[in-house]
Each structure stands twice: as structure tokens, then as C-alpha cells.
């Protein structure tokens, strides 16, 4: 937090406001136990999709000559620079993690039930961060291999 600039603070405030808004929209009286099996399957599919989707897409675009930079919290997530596009996914991941965790916690405390819908948000955020990490690792590995072959 010490290294955050104005954009980083605005992003944090936006996530806080979005989490409070999503918490106000939660229906604590609905019965979720019948749909939880469905959401557990969706959580697994979402996790596998995001973890494989981001690395494959970034690899495809890098083969076409586009470069990707490591996302920075202090940069604007809504940018039209292709190299900074992972900033948007990072912002969405932190928003999903925060909103999913808070909603799951509140439903668990007040209803004593597991909320699969909010848990799906949480795991989608985690999988987005893992996908970003794998993308950057895969792209940096290929850059190092190209530099080694070019220098030899």
C-alpha cells in the first residue's frame, strides 16, 4: 500500500465499492443446497478454463509479434495498449477474489450454508491470477530461449 499511486488507490476503492454492492444484492433467504453440486462442477470447469485460456491466448498473440508486460497494480486496467492488457485481468481477478470471499463468508455466517455461486467467483479470481502467472512464465521462458539461440 505504501507504493500505491493514485490509480492503485482508486482501483482498491472501486473493488471495495463493488464488493459492498454485491453483498447488498445477496439473497440470504434462498436455499442454495440443491444447486451446490452444479456449482462445484462449474468451479472446476472455470478453473481449468482460465488456467489454460490465458497462457494459450497470450502465447498465440506473442507468436504474432505482440509483447505482454507483467501487470502492475498502479497502472490503469482500462487501457488500449495491447502489452498492458493483463492489467485488466489482474483487476478482475482481485475483484472476483474479494467479492467471492466476502459473499461466501457472509452467507456461511448468516445461513450456515455453502454458497457455490460466490465460491465460483472466488475460484475464478484465483484461476485468473494463476493463468497470468503461467502466461508470463511461459512467455519469459520462450524469450530466454530465443536470446540464447540468437547469441550462439
Backbone bond lengths (Angstrom), bond angles and torsions (degrees), N, CA, C in turn:
res aa  C-N    CA-C-N  psi(-1)  N-CA   C-N-CA  omega(-1)  CA-C   N-CA-C  phi
1 X - - - 1.444 - - 1.524 111.29 -
2 X 1.309 116.93 -26.21 1.454 119.46 -179.12 1.528 111.15 -66.83
3 X 1.338 116.93 -31.27 1.459 121.26 -176.08 1.522 112.95 -92.51
4 X 1.321 118.13 5.43 1.452 120.34 -178.97 1.519 110.59 -75.73
5 X 1.318 115.18 138.99 1.458 119.48 172.91 1.527 108.26 -98.31
6 X 1.309 117.27 -165.21 1.458 122.03 -176.27 1.534 111.23 -61.90
7 X 1.321 117.27 -41.39 1.463 120.66 -178.88 1.520 110.89 -65.79
8 X 1.328 117.90 -41.60 1.463 121.08 178.45 1.523 112.13 -61.62
9 X 1.322 116.56 -39.47 1.466 120.06 178.27 1.525 111.56 -69.62
10 X 1.323 117.14 -37.97 1.464 120.77 177.81 1.526 110.29 -66.10
11 X 1.326 117.48 -39.94 1.463 120.66 178.21 1.530 110.77 -63.47
12 X 1.314 117.18 -40.93 1.465 120.64 178.59 1.519 111.03 -65.06
13 X 1.315 116.82 -42.14 1.457 121.10 177.94 1.522 110.78 -65.00
14 X 1.321 117.62 -39.57 1.471 121.05 178.02 1.525 110.89 -63.44
15 X 1.324 117.29 -41.50 1.461 120.45 178.04 1.522 110.31 -64.66
16 X 1.319 117.49 -41.41 1.466 120.89 177.92 1.525 111.22 -61.30
17 X 1.310 117.30 -45.50 1.470 121.37 179.80 1.527 110.32 -64.30
18 X 1.327 117.66 -43.09 1.461 120.57 179.17 1.523 111.79 -65.24
19 X 1.323 117.49 -35.77 1.467 120.60 177.35 1.529 111.53 -67.24
20 X 1.323 116.86 -41.18 1.464 120.66 178.59 1.524 109.77 -66.19
21 X 1.332 117.46 -41.17 1.461 120.42 177.86 1.526 111.58 -63.01
22 X 1.327 117.11 -42.81 1.468 119.36 179.85 1.525 110.88 -68.52
23 X 1.319 117.06 -31.37 1.461 120.20 177.58 1.531 110.98 -68.59
24 X 1.324 116.61 -34.65 1.463 119.71 178.56 1.528 111.43 -71.59
25 X 1.323 117.83 -22.23 1.462 120.93 -179.53 1.524 113.75 -89.00
26 X 1.334 117.60 -6.42 1.457 120.82 -178.81 1.522 109.72 -71.82
27 X 1.322 115.56 133.42 1.462 121.93 177.24 1.523 107.86 -95.20
28 X 1.324 116.53 101.99 1.458 121.22 -175.89 1.528 112.73 -74.41
29 X 1.317 117.65 -14.10 1.458 119.29 -175.65 1.526 113.26 -91.22
30 X 1.323 118.74 -10.04 1.462 119.15 -175.84 1.524 110.21 -78.59
31 X 1.277 114.24 151.14 1.464 121.54 179.11 1.522 108.81 -89.71
32 X 1.317 116.61 119.37 1.459 120.61 -176.10 1.518 113.11 -106.27
33 X 1.310 118.97 -4.78 1.455 120.34 -172.27 1.526 112.99 -65.80
34 X 1.336 118.85 -27.33 1.455 120.86 -179.55 1.520 112.35 -75.80
35 X 1.320 117.48 -25.92 1.459 120.89 -176.99 1.524 113.19 -96.34
36 X 1.311 119.07 -4.41 1.456 120.82 -174.55 1.520 113.07 -66.73
37 X 1.333 118.58 -34.17 1.461 119.83 176.94 1.525 110.88 -62.30
38 X 1.307 115.61 -39.58 1.464 120.53 177.16 1.523 110.61 -62.38
39 X 1.330 116.79 -45.12 1.457 119.92 -177.21 1.524 112.67 -71.03
40 X 1.308 118.37 -27.78 1.463 119.45 176.42 1.524 109.56 -65.62
41 X 1.330 117.36 -40.33 1.465 120.73 175.10 1.511 112.04 -65.08
42 X 1.336 116.51 -40.76 1.461 120.95 178.80 1.534 110.79 -65.47
43 X 1.328 117.23 -37.33 1.459 120.88 178.33 1.527 110.00 -60.80
44 X 1.307 117.38 -44.39 1.469 121.31 179.94 1.526 110.18 -64.39
45 X 1.323 117.48 -45.14 1.465 120.37 179.41 1.528 112.13 -65.09
46 X 1.315 116.90 -40.79 1.465 120.81 178.05 1.520 110.85 -62.79
47 X 1.325 115.77 -44.07 1.455 120.32 179.42 1.530 110.79 -60.20
48 X 1.316 116.38 -49.39 1.466 120.15 -179.38 1.526 111.92 -64.19
49 X 1.336 117.33 -37.33 1.454 120.86 -179.62 1.524 111.59 -64.97
50 X 1.326 117.10 -51.85 1.461 119.30 -177.01 1.529 112.41 -67.69
51 X 1.328 117.09 -37.31 1.463 119.78 -179.02 1.523 110.69 -67.70
52 X 1.319 117.66 -30.72 1.464 119.37 178.56 1.525 112.31 -94.79
53 X 1.333 118.26 -30.41 1.456 121.94 -175.48 1.530 112.81 -66.67
54 X 1.310 117.92 -51.59 1.471 120.22 -176.85 1.524 113.13 -61.27
55 X 1.341 119.65 -48.04 1.466 117.62 178.19 1.528 113.44 -61.77
56 X 1.327 117.65 -38.98 1.466 119.96 -179.28 1.526 111.99 -68.47
57 X 1.322 116.67 -41.04 1.469 119.67 179.42 1.526 111.26 -67.86
58 X 1.326 116.76 -44.25 1.469 118.53 179.51 1.530 110.78 -65.61
59 X 1.322 117.29 -35.36 1.464 120.37 177.01 1.526 110.35 -65.60
60 X 1.336 116.89 -43.61 1.461 121.08 178.48 1.530 110.69 -59.35
61 X 1.335 116.76 -48.18 1.459 119.63 -178.78 1.525 111.99 -68.53
62 X 1.331 117.22 -32.21 1.461 118.73 177.73 1.528 111.41 -69.11
63 X 1.325 117.27 -30.40 1.469 120.13 175.27 1.525 111.52 -67.20
64 X 1.324 116.81 -25.74 1.461 121.45 176.76 1.528 112.39 -85.70
65 X 1.328 117.01 1.31 1.459 121.16 174.60 1.516 115.56 105.04
66 X 1.307 118.80 0.38 1.462 121.09 178.77 1.519 109.86 -84.09
67 X 1.324 115.56 143.51 1.457 121.08 178.03 1.527 109.00 -110.98
68 X 1.321 115.49 148.70 1.452 121.54 179.09 1.516 108.99 -121.03
69 X 1.324 114.84 137.76 1.458 120.62 178.34 1.519 109.75 -105.47
70 X 1.325 114.93 154.72 1.460 120.21 177.12 1.521 108.70 -63.77
71 X 1.344 117.38 132.70 1.465 119.35 -178.69 1.527 111.90 -66.44
72 X 1.311 114.37 143.99 1.455 121.96 -179.95 1.529 107.90 -123.15
73 X 1.311 116.79 133.64 1.459 120.68 -177.28 1.520 112.12 -62.97
74 X 1.309 118.42 -27.48 1.458 122.44 -175.95 1.521 113.59 -85.13
75 X 1.323 117.86 7.60 1.462 120.45 179.83 1.517 110.33 -108.17
76 X 1.311 115.73 153.57 1.457 122.55 -177.95 1.536 110.30 -67.01
77 X 1.346 118.23 127.11 1.470 119.20 179.84 1.530 113.19 -74.85
78 X 1.317 116.86 -20.90 1.461 120.30 179.66 1.525 107.32 -101.63
79 X 1.309 114.88 87.62 1.452 121.21 -178.14 1.523 108.60 -128.64
80 X 1.298 115.80 156.82 1.457 120.02 178.62 1.518 111.51 -103.87
81 X 1.330 117.08 9.97 1.458 121.02 174.27 1.524 107.88 -85.95
82 X 1.306 115.93 122.46 1.462 120.29 -175.58 1.522 111.65 -64.09
83 X 1.325 117.71 -33.00 1.466 120.59 -178.35 1.529 111.78 -68.69
84 X 1.319 117.97 -20.67 1.463 122.57 -178.82 1.531 112.12 -101.61
85 X 1.316 118.48 14.82 1.463 121.14 -174.65 1.524 113.07 -68.51
86 X 1.318 118.89 -21.72 1.459 120.63 178.36 1.532 112.18 -70.59
87 X 1.345 117.17 -16.88 1.472 120.20 175.70 1.529 111.14 -61.88
88 X 1.333 116.79 -37.63 1.456 120.45 178.78 1.525 110.71 -64.88
89 X 1.333 116.79 -43.78 1.457 120.23 179.59 1.527 111.55 -66.48
90 X 1.322 116.74 -33.94 1.463 119.94 176.71 1.534 110.44 -65.69
91 X 1.326 117.13 -44.36 1.462 121.22 178.29 1.523 110.37 -61.29
92 X 1.336 117.48 -45.72 1.462 121.31 178.90 1.526 111.11 -62.26
93 X 1.325 116.81 -38.68 1.465 120.16 -179.87 1.521 110.89 -63.25
94 X 1.316 117.84 -46.21 1.465 119.94 179.79 1.525 111.46 -67.35
95 X 1.327 116.77 -33.91 1.458 119.65 176.59 1.524 110.53 -66.81
96 X 1.321 117.50 -45.58 1.465 121.03 179.14 1.524 111.41 -62.81
97 X 1.324 116.62 -42.82 1.466 120.25 -179.89 1.527 110.34 -62.28
98 X 1.325 116.41 -48.33 1.473 120.42 -178.45 1.518 111.84 -63.68
99 X 1.312 116.89 -49.50 1.455 120.83 -177.61 1.528 111.11 -65.58
100 X 1.314 117.24 -44.61 1.459 120.40 -179.90 1.508 112.63 -64.05
101 X 1.324 116.94 -41.46 1.461 120.64 -179.43 1.523 111.17 -66.71
102 X 1.323 116.78 -45.83 1.463 120.31 -178.34 1.530 110.92 -64.84
103 X 1.334 116.86 -44.85 1.468 119.43 -179.53 1.522 111.32 -66.34
104 X 1.328 118.24 -42.01 1.462 121.09 178.55 1.521 110.53 -63.05
105 X 1.318 116.68 -40.74 1.457 121.17 179.49 1.533 111.24 -63.97
106 X 1.323 116.75 -47.06 1.462 119.68 -178.72 1.521 112.35 -66.61
107 X 1.335 117.81 -42.09 1.470 120.00 177.91 1.522 109.43 -65.52
108 X 1.312 117.29 -38.68 1.461 120.44 177.89 1.512 112.69 -64.63
109 X 1.318 116.93 -37.59 1.469 120.54 -179.59 1.527 110.95 -74.40
110 X 1.334 117.15 -47.60 1.460 119.69 -173.94 1.528 113.68 -80.92
111 X 1.335 118.32 -36.60 1.469 121.09 -177.22 1.521 113.32 -104.11
112 X 1.297 117.67 -10.11 1.457 121.78 -176.09 1.525 110.37 55.80
113 X 1.345 116.24 40.00 1.452 122.21 -179.90 1.517 109.97 -134.24
114 X 1.316 113.89 159.91 1.457 121.39 174.69 1.519 108.32 -87.22
115 X 1.325 117.60 128.98 1.456 121.73 178.82 1.521 108.75 -104.40
116 X 1.311 115.84 101.82 1.460 121.20 -176.55 1.513 113.47 -67.23
117 X 1.323 117.07 -32.72 1.461 120.64 -178.59 1.530 111.33 -65.17
118 X 1.309 116.79 -45.72 1.463 120.74 178.73 1.523 110.94 -71.57
119 X 1.316 116.79 -34.25 1.461 119.65 177.13 1.518 110.94 -65.46
120 X 1.322 116.37 -32.76 1.462 120.05 175.88 1.521 110.61 -61.91
121 X 1.325 117.40 -40.75 1.469 120.63 176.16 1.530 110.95 -60.88
122 X 1.320 116.28 -45.49 1.458 120.89 -179.05 1.530 110.79 -59.63
123 X 1.314 116.53 -49.21 1.460 119.61 -178.00 1.525 112.27 -71.91
124 X 1.323 118.44 -26.57 1.464 120.69 173.88 1.527 109.78 -65.53
125 X 1.328 116.93 -41.13 1.465 120.17 177.35 1.519 112.32 -64.34
126 X 1.336 115.94 -43.09 1.461 119.89 177.89 1.529 110.46 -61.80
127 X 1.333 116.23 -43.09 1.465 119.20 -178.67 1.525 111.42 -68.80
128 X 1.332 118.22 -32.61 1.463 119.97 174.68 1.528 111.15 -63.26
129 X 1.336 116.91 -43.80 1.471 118.94 178.20 1.526 111.61 -64.21
130 X 1.327 116.95 -39.47 1.470 120.27 177.45 1.526 109.62 -65.44
131 X 1.341 116.90 -40.97 1.457 120.52 177.89 1.517 112.73 -62.21
132 X 1.328 117.02 -40.72 1.470 120.84 176.98 1.520 109.91 -63.46
133 X 1.323 116.43 -45.10 1.469 121.07 -179.93 1.531 110.95 -61.03
134 X 1.337 116.81 -45.95 1.460 120.26 178.83 1.528 112.11 -65.07
135 X 1.335 116.63 -37.54 1.463 120.78 178.33 1.519 110.83 -60.61
136 X 1.327 115.62 -50.02 1.461 119.55 -178.58 1.520 111.53 -65.52
137 X 1.319 116.42 -37.23 1.464 120.07 178.79 1.527 110.48 -65.28
138 X 1.319 116.90 -43.69 1.455 121.48 -179.63 1.521 111.13 -66.76
139 X 1.333 117.14 -41.74 1.458 120.43 179.92 1.523 111.70 -68.88
140 X 1.343 117.36 -40.13 1.463 120.05 178.95 1.517 111.42 -68.77
141 X 1.322 118.46 -33.44 1.457 122.23 177.35 1.523 109.56 -64.08
142 X 1.324 117.17 -43.46 1.461 120.84 179.94 1.523 111.45 -68.41
143 X 1.332 117.47 -35.28 1.471 120.16 177.56 1.521 110.81 -65.90
144 X 1.341 116.73 -40.92 1.458 119.84 178.66 1.517 110.89 -64.97
145 X 1.339 117.50 -39.78 1.461 120.20 178.27 1.517 111.29 -64.85
146 X 1.332 117.55 -39.20 1.464 120.75 178.41 1.522 110.68 -66.14
147 X 1.341 117.06 -39.76 1.463 120.34 179.11 1.522 110.92 -65.89
148 X 1.313 117.77 -37.21 1.463 121.02 179.27 1.525 109.87 -67.35
149 X 1.338 117.57 -44.03 1.468 119.90 -179.04 1.517 111.04 -70.90
150 X 1.322 118.91 -31.96 1.460 120.74 178.16 1.508 112.03 -71.74
151 X 1.324 117.92 -32.11 1.453 121.35 -179.18 1.525 112.66 -80.35
152 X 1.305 118.05 -20.09 1.475 120.78 -177.72 1.485 113.45 -79.64
